[in-house]
Amino acid sequence: MIKIRIRNDDHEIDIRFPISESELFAKLGEIHAVEGRDAAQSVYVTEVYWPEEFSMWQKCSMSKQMKIIT
């Protein structure tokens, strides 16, 4: 599961993915970041928290990653 921290003005909240559209709009509403489903939204991602399962990629060089993928 991936978690991000988003900010709108002075409000911050953590959101975990995967998330349903209705849950996402409820979370964004908590920090006053939505005006309606059709309105343009503007928030800033301030942090991305990667799952432990992805931590091995941080220790590998890019060439090793490419060899694993190809």
C-alpha positions as CSV (number, residue, x, y, z in Angstrom):
1,M,0.0,0.0,0.0
2,I,1.3,3.5,-0.9
3,K,0.6,6.4,1.4
4,I,0.9,10.1,0.4
5,R,0.6,13.2,2.5
6,I,-1.2,16.1,0.8
7,R,-1.6,19.7,1.8
8,N,-4.2,22.4,1.1
9,D,-3.4,25.7,2.7
10,D,-2.6,24.9,6.4
11,H,-4.3,21.5,6.4
12,E,-2.5,18.2,5.8
13,I,-3.8,14.6,5.6
14,D,-2.5,11.2,4.8
15,I,-4.2,9.1,2.1
16,R,-3.5,5.4,1.5
17,F,-3.9,3.8,-2.0
18,P,-5.7,2.0,-3.3
19,I,-8.7,4.2,-2.4
20,S,-12.2,4.5,-3.9
21,E,-13.3,7.7,-5.5
22,S,-15.9,8.4,-2.8
23,E,-13.3,7.8,0.0
24,L,-10.9,10.1,-1.8
25,F,-13.4,12.9,-2.0
26,A,-14.3,12.5,1.7
27,K,-10.6,12.7,2.6
28,L,-10.1,15.8,0.4
29,G,-13.2,17.3,2.0
30,E,-11.6,17.0,5.5
31,I,-8.9,19.5,4.4
32,H,-11.3,21.7,2.5
33,A,-9.7,20.8,-0.9
34,V,-12.9,20.0,-2.8
35,E,-15.7,22.2,-4.0
36,G,-17.5,19.5,-6.0
37,R,-16.7,16.5,-8.2
38,D,-16.6,18.6,-11.4
39,A,-14.6,21.5,-10.0
40,A,-10.9,21.8,-10.6
41,Q,-9.0,20.6,-7.5
42,S,-5.6,21.9,-6.3
43,V,-3.6,20.3,-3.5
44,Y,0.1,19.5,-3.1
45,V,1.7,16.2,-2.3
46,T,4.2,16.9,0.4
47,E,5.4,13.3,1.0
48,V,5.2,9.8,-0.5
49,Y,5.7,6.8,1.7
50,W,6.7,3.7,-0.2
51,P,5.7,0.2,1.1
52,E,8.4,-1.9,2.7
53,E,8.1,-4.3,-0.3
54,F,9.6,-1.6,-2.5
55,S,12.5,-0.9,-0.2
56,M,14.8,-3.3,-2.1
57,W,14.7,-1.0,-5.1
58,Q,16.2,1.8,-3.1
59,K,19.3,-0.3,-2.5
60,C,19.8,-1.4,-6.1
61,S,21.6,0.6,-8.7
62,M,19.6,1.5,-11.8
63,S,21.5,-1.0,-14.0
64,K,20.6,-3.9,-11.6
65,Q,17.0,-2.8,-11.8
66,M,17.0,-2.8,-15.5
67,K,18.5,-6.3,-15.6
68,I,15.8,-7.5,-13.3
69,I,13.0,-6.0,-15.4
70,T,14.3,-7.0,-18.8
